[in-house]
Amino acid sequence: MPTYAYACKDCGHAFDIVQAFTDSSLSDCPECQGSLRKKFNSVGVVFKGSGFYRTDSRDSKGSTVSAAPAPAASPAPASVSAAAAAS
């Protein structure tokens, strides 16, 4: 469940609370019963630097990850092969 930050418009009391997505927003300050506003913060996780993209972990000489062989394709039915050859 996400944590939401609230601040009172009247007394300035600020606090965080854990609420479900389905819970309605709080409207009354627990300190002075004034009106609350929901504060919006930046994202909690930010990926910076190298190593987060597939190309960042590769060296210039080639891939270090061994690829599994591709599965063999199943042969097409004769009716599909004949139709492809006719066109």
C-alpha positions in Angstrom: 0.0 0.0 0.0 1.3 3.5 -0.8 2.2 6.2 1.6 0.5 9.6 1.2 1.7 12.9 2.6 -0.9 15.4 3.9 -0.6 18.9 5.2 -3.1 21.0 7.1 -4.1 24.3 5.3 -4.9 25.9 8.7 -2.3 24.9 11.2 0.5 23.5 8.9 0.6 20.1 10.6 2.2 17.6 8.1 2.1 13.8 8.3 2.3 10.7 6.3 -0.2 7.9 6.3 -0.4 4.5 4.6 -3.6 4.0 2.6 -5.0 1.6 0.1 -5.7 2.9 -3.4 -9.4 2.4 -2.8 -9.4 4.5 0.4 -10.8 8.0 0.1 -8.5 10.9 0.8 -8.4 12.4 4.3 -10.1 15.8 4.7 -9.9 16.7 8.4 -6.6 17.5 10.3 -6.1 15.3 13.3 -4.6 18.2 15.3 -7.0 21.1 14.7 -9.8 19.6 12.6 -8.9 22.0 9.8 -8.9 21.1 6.1 -6.2 18.9 4.7 -4.5 18.9 1.3 -2.6 16.0 -0.2 1.0 16.7 -1.0 2.5 15.2 -4.1 6.1 14.1 -3.9 8.6 13.0 -6.5 8.9 9.4 -7.5 10.5 7.1 -4.8 12.7 5.1 -7.2 14.9 6.8 -9.8 17.3 4.8 -11.9 20.4 6.8 -12.6 23.8 5.8 -14.0 24.9 2.9 -16.1 23.8 -0.7 -15.8 20.0 -0.2 -16.1 19.8 -0.8 -19.8 20.5 -3.9 -21.8 23.3 -2.1 -23.8 25.0 -0.8 -20.6 26.2 -4.2 -19.5 27.7 -5.2 -22.8 31.3 -4.9 -23.7 32.4 -3.6 -27.1 33.7 -7.0 -28.2 30.3 -8.8 -28.1 27.8 -10.3 -25.9 28.9 -12.1 -22.8 25.4 -13.8 -22.4 25.1 -17.1 -24.2 21.8 -17.3 -26.1 19.8 -20.5 -26.2 19.2 -22.0 -29.6 16.0 -21.0 -31.3 13.3 -23.7 -31.4 12.9 -25.4 -34.7 10.0 -24.1 -36.8 7.2 -26.6 -37.5 6.6 -27.4 -41.1 3.6 -25.6 -42.7 0.6 -27.7 -43.7 0.6 -28.7 -47.4 -2.4 -26.5 -48.2 -0.6 -23.4 -47.0 2.6 -24.3 -48.9 0.6 -24.9 -52.1 -1.3 -21.6 -51.7 2.0 -19.7 -51.1 3.6 -21.3 -54.1 0.6 -20.4 -56.4 0.9 -16.7 -55.5 
